[in-house]
Amino acid sequence: MQKLLFLYCQLSDSNIYDFVPHNYGCYSFQAATDQQKLINKGFLHDTEQWKLAKPTGIFDKLGYKERDAIWALKKQFSDFDQDEIIRHVYVNFPYYAIRSKIAEELLTEKEMEAIKDATPVVKEPLICSIGYEGISLEAYLNRLIQMDVNVVCDVRKNPLSRKFGFSKTALKNALNAIGVEYLHFRDLGISSDKRQELNSQSDYDALFNEYENSTLKDQQLTLSEIQGLIDSGKRIALLCYERLPQQCHRTRILNSLLSKCSDIAVYTS
């Protein structure tokens, strides 16, 4: 069903779900959570098959684009078995098969070459600075995969979020599922009470100047721990909320790390 949902999103040009390369191909953590919600509300049977427990009448309420995509999906794939659907996705969207445990069972040697070519490889040491404001969990994870990140360093004081997937436990589980380690550096965070009156860039600059002259100076051991990850060859990502780097303290952490590094690639987003 994850594969069919992925194909539906392609056919309908819909962004209701984003997907990541996972153990068996394209996978949406949000869709898996929504499935469980539908089970809890009695709309789906409590199985892995996404089988309706009762009629919904929702199809007739969909827009023409969504209905056309569902009919096209049914027409093209109704006679496919599970392996044929998976194989179709792997062949046509090889990036989503780069972490698959079953690709070699379903694909030819030539088709496996396409997956190898789609696999991101970053050899040099790397620091990423990525805010998750405005993007889904899966979009964030894809940025990590594409930069071949090994470790996410969460620099929030309180790693809680109303945004799906970004509270500490959920984020750690999602990262571990794609082979990325999660570490929380609470002492590098800024208390939320200090972020209440930030109305201009100068307000942000004043806050971060204070942060740099106090917290960062007091947390040299913590910075050294992150530095040790980089020195060991890990490719790390600094995680915080804000989309704009100039409005997030992670930029000051990045600058501090770069002052001690040489020949290191940097990616900010």
Secondary structure by P-SEA (a helix, b strand, c coil): caaaaaaaaaaacccccccccccccbbbaaaaaaaaaaaaaccccccccccccccccccccccaaaaaaaaaaaaccccccaaaaaaaaaaaccccccccccccccccaaaaaaaaaabbbbcccbbbbbbcccccaaaaaaaaaaacccbbbbcccccccccccccaaaaaaaaaaabbbbbbccccccccccccccccaaaaaaaaaaaaaccccccaaaaaaaaaaaaaccbbbbbbccccccccaaaaaaaaaaaaccbbbbbcc
